[in-house]
Amino acid sequence: MQELRQFQLSAQSYRYGKDVSLDPTCLFCKIIEGHIPADIVFRNENVVAFNDIAPQAPTHILIIPTLHVSNGADLAKASPTITAELFKVAEQLSNERGLGGYRTVFNTGAEAGQSVFHAHMHLLGGRALAWPPG
């Protein structure tokens, strides 16, 4: 059974042209595969978006690629196209929710607050957001 599962994770990576299979130990990969429930608000071949379980704003959505890379910088190197698609999805979700403005954030590294090491964009909106953050 474990061999079959690993094959299923690896089989999805062919479309990226190199070995970028999902990580069977990654929380977000498990959400992509449907093994951990999430309040999914958008899904296509390249992107999954779901409501954050600890929202920091009225709208707080995590937008993730369906390939496993550690952070936004690694995602940009692996696929600029999918990186751009995350921003397109953020705009679409913002429009659907009638947000007057929104913030997108990639935390890169533990020191920056990244706690799940699968690239993910935070989409925040629905209230005034202060600057500077953090």
DOBAPA-807496 format. One record per residue (C-alpha): residue in three letters; residue number from 1; z, x, y. Coordinates in nm, 2 decimals, decimal comma. Last residue first. Layout:
BEGIN
ATOM residu num      w      u      v
ATOM    Ala NUM      Z      X      Y
...
***
This chain:
BEGIN
ATOM residu num      w      u      v
ATOM    Gly 134   1,22   0,47   4,25
ATOM    Pro 133   0,94   0,33   4,47
ATOM    Pro 132   0,86   0,45   4,82
ATOM    Trp 131   0,78   0,19   4,92
ATOM    Ala 130   0,91  -0,16   4,85
ATOM    Leu 129   0,73  -0,43   4,65
ATOM    Ala 128   0,72  -0,78   4,80
ATOM    Arg 127   0,71  -1,03   4,52
ATOM    Gly 126   0,47  -1,17   4,27
ATOM    Gly 125   0,34  -0,84   4,15
ATOM    Leu 124   0,36  -0,56   3,90
ATOM    Leu 123   0,09  -0,44   3,65
ATOM    His 122   0,23  -0,16   3,44
ATOM    Met 121  -0,03   0,06   3,28
ATOM    His 120   0,02   0,19   2,93
ATOM    Ala 119  -0,06   0,51   2,74
ATOM    His 118   0,14   0,53   2,41
ATOM    Phe 117   0,45   0,74   2,44
ATOM    Val 116   0,70   0,46   2,49
ATOM    Ser 115   0,98   0,56   2,73
ATOM    Gln 114   0,79   0,69   3,03
ATOM    Gly 113   1,04   0,72   3,32
ATOM    Ala 112   0,88   1,00   3,51
ATOM    Glu 111   1,10   1,26   3,35
ATOM    Ala 110   1,01   1,12   3,01
ATOM    Gly 109   0,64   1,19   3,07
ATOM    Thr 108   0,36   1,01   3,25
ATOM    Asn 107   0,45   0,67   3,41
ATOM    Phe 106   0,13   0,48   3,48
ATOM    Val 105   0,17   0,23   3,76
ATOM    Thr 104  -0,04  -0,06   3,90
ATOM    Arg 103   0,09  -0,25   4,20
ATOM    Tyr 102  -0,02  -0,60   4,31
ATOM    Gly 101  -0,13  -0,80   4,61
ATOM    Gly 100  -0,17  -1,16   4,70
ATOM    Leu  99  -0,12  -1,26   4,34
ATOM    Gly  98  -0,29  -1,58   4,24
ATOM    Arg  97  -0,20  -1,55   3,87
ATOM    Glu  96  -0,56  -1,55   3,74
ATOM    Asn  95  -0,65  -1,31   4,02
ATOM    Ser  94  -0,39  -1,06   3,92
ATOM    Leu  93  -0,49  -1,09   3,55
ATOM    Gln  92  -0,85  -1,01   3,64
ATOM    Glu  91  -0,75  -0,72   3,87
ATOM    Ala  90  -0,53  -0,57   3,60
ATOM    Val  89  -0,81  -0,62   3,34
ATOM    Lys  88  -1,05  -0,43   3,56
ATOM    Phe  87  -0,79  -0,15   3,60
ATOM    Leu  86  -0,75  -0,12   3,22
ATOM    Glu  85  -1,13  -0,12   3,18
ATOM    Ala  84  -1,15   0,19   3,40
ATOM    Thr  83  -0,93   0,38   3,16
ATOM    Ile  82  -1,14   0,24   2,87
ATOM    Thr  81  -1,45   0,39   3,03
ATOM    Pro  80  -1,28   0,72   3,12
ATOM    Ser  79  -1,21   0,76   2,75
ATOM    Ala  78  -1,03   1,05   2,58
ATOM    Lys  77  -0,97   1,25   2,90
ATOM    Ala  76  -0,86   0,94   3,10
ATOM    Leu  75  -0,64   0,83   2,81
ATOM    Asp  74  -0,47   1,17   2,80
ATOM    Ala  73  -0,39   1,14   3,17
ATOM    Gly  72  -0,27   0,79   3,12
ATOM    Asn  71  -0,02   0,88   2,85
ATOM    Ser  70   0,03   0,95   2,48
ATOM    Val  69  -0,30   0,84   2,33
ATOM    His  68  -0,33   0,57   2,06
ATOM    Leu  67  -0,64   0,36   2,09
ATOM    Thr  66  -0,63  -0,01   2,17
ATOM    Pro  65  -0,56   0,07   2,53
ATOM    Ile  64  -0,26  -0,08   2,69
ATOM    Ile  63  -0,18  -0,32   2,98
ATOM    Leu  62   0,18  -0,40   3,03
ATOM    Ile  61   0,25  -0,70   3,25
ATOM    His  60   0,52  -0,75   3,50
ATOM    Thr  59   0,46  -1,06   3,72
ATOM    Pro  58   0,79  -1,20   3,87
ATOM    Ala  57   0,89  -0,83   3,92
ATOM    Gln  56   1,09  -0,57   3,72
ATOM    Pro  55   1,03  -0,75   3,39
ATOM    Ala  54   1,24  -0,64   3,08
ATOM    Ile  53   1,03  -0,78   2,79
ATOM    Asp  52   0,70  -0,69   2,97
ATOM    Asn  51   0,44  -0,96   2,94
ATOM    Phe  50   0,14  -0,85   2,73
ATOM    Ala  49  -0,20  -0,69   2,78
ATOM    Val  48  -0,43  -0,56   2,50
ATOM    Val  47  -0,74  -0,35   2,58
ATOM    Asn  46  -1,04  -0,20   2,40
ATOM    Glu  45  -1,17  -0,47   2,16
ATOM    Asn  44  -1,04  -0,76   2,37
ATOM    Arg  43  -0,70  -0,91   2,44
ATOM    Phe  42  -0,52  -1,07   2,73
ATOM    Val  41  -0,19  -1,25   2,79
ATOM    Ile  40   0,00  -1,14   2,48
ATOM    Asp  39   0,36  -1,24   2,47
ATOM    Ala  38   0,45  -0,99   2,20
ATOM    Pro  37   0,53  -1,00   1,83
ATOM    Ile  36   0,55  -0,68   1,62
ATOM    His  35   0,31  -0,64   1,33
ATOM    Gly  34   0,02  -0,78   1,52
ATOM    Glu  33  -0,19  -0,46   1,49
ATOM    Ile  32  -0,18  -0,41   1,87
ATOM    Ile  31   0,19  -0,47   1,88
ATOM    Lys  30   0,24  -0,21   1,60
ATOM    Cys  29   0,03   0,03   1,80
ATOM    Phe  28   0,26  -0,04   2,10
ATOM    Leu  27   0,58   0,04   1,90
ATOM    Cys  26   0,43   0,36   1,76
ATOM    Thr  25   0,53   0,46   1,41
ATOM    Pro  24   0,20   0,37   1,24
ATOM    Asp  23   0,01   0,57   1,51
ATOM    Leu  22  -0,33   0,42   1,58
ATOM    Ser  21  -0,63   0,65   1,51
ATOM    Val  20  -0,78   0,87   1,77
ATOM    Asp  19  -0,99   1,10   1,55
ATOM    Lys  18  -1,32   1,13   1,73
ATOM    Gly  17  -1,62   0,93   1,84
ATOM    Tyr  16  -1,43   0,65   2,00
ATOM    Arg  15  -1,58   0,38   1,78
ATOM    Tyr  14  -1,46   0,54   1,46
ATOM    Ser  13  -1,09   0,50   1,55
ATOM    Gln  12  -1,05   0,15   1,39
ATOM    Ala  11  -1,07   0,29   1,04
ATOM    Ser  10  -0,78   0,52   1,09
ATOM    Leu   9  -0,52   0,23   1,12
ATOM    Gln   8  -0,67   0,04   0,83
ATOM    Phe   7  -0,69   0,36   0,62
ATOM    Gln   6  -0,32   0,42   0,69
ATOM    Arg   5  -0,23   0,07   0,57
ATOM    Leu   4  -0,43   0,11   0,25
ATOM    Glu   3  -0,26   0,44   0,18
ATOM    Gln   2   0,08   0,28   0,24
ATOM    Met   1   0,00   0,00   0,00
***
